[in-house]
Amino acid sequence: MSSNSLETISCDYRTPFSHIYIEEEALQYPATARILEYFKNRDTVQIPIRQYQEVFHRKHQSFAAQKHSPSLILAVKHGNLIYPGAKVCQSFGNAHFYYTSFVMNCPFDCEYCYLQGMYSSAHIVIFVNLEDFFTETKKLLVQHPVYLCISYDTDLLALEPMTGFLTEYLAFAAELPELTTELRTKSACRLSRPDGFSAEAAKRFILAYTLSPDYVATNYEHRTAPLAARLKAAIAAHQNGFPIRLCFDPMLRFPGYEAVYTEFFTQVREALRDIPILDASVGVFRISDTYLKQMRKHRPDSAVLAYPFETVQQVCHYGSRSADMIQLAINCLADWIPEEKIFTIED
Ligand code: SF4
């Protein structure tokens, strides 16, 4: 075990930020000092601000332009810090399903990412008051066990060299047997157990790898790790004692998708056949119609977003074609992952 929970040598997904906006209130937090230290020898301009909203919610911003060169915003989050899991997200059978976001926006740039529809800015906001998130989590734990997803609206693992948040989170979660955490990632960064984080505690920290065919990763998941690197990272995470979840979600529909996905599932299975898989989720692309409208504006030439989706109750999806896609995945996984461990979201 190492005292630093990330083997940074295997992680190369850092975005160079030319500007860092810092809320006055954020200055007093150790995470702010740590992040600024990370940028010490870089050519980065620091700008004090009163509240992150004055930059993040500015009018007439271009999400697409900012995505090429995002700024960083260090802020303090007030109000709700933890939310009940959304219906469109998979609970994996957990009764008390919540999610939280220490960070808004992501260093990666997936063409189908819902964040493009959700936010008007692509700047990355890091909330430095982690302790307040921990306090809220503990309040929930007084009531019942908690299943908490911490990396939906970003990729915390990819940002770890800059934030150190996972190191802090693992220290917090180490002594909380009623807390189960899911960390979702498309990075190839490798997380190891910090000192004092027992094998028992590691069993409650699920590393969920979103896996896609290389065709999809290359064409639609810009800046993410290639498939082979994600698979190697998953094996390393298993060796470090973390349960491994595989997320085949969202599957995308494009000409020849059947052959691409069939070969992909074979590749994944060959690579991971010797490690236990906790469970898997399978889902097809789906998005709210208002988000899709925004996303198409940002990416007028995206083939993924141009698809003639069906819209039912304000949700756009592949309609009856979704079932074939899900079935393809289930067939390919059938004699590897038991059916009861495969969770599906169709639309
Ligand atoms: S990894 Fe997830 S959060 Fe990040 S850009 Fe891709 S879809 Fe969005």
Residues whose N, C-alpha, C, O or C-beta is under 5 A from the ligand:
A	BS01	SF4	C106 F108 D109 C110 C113 Y152 D153 T154 K186
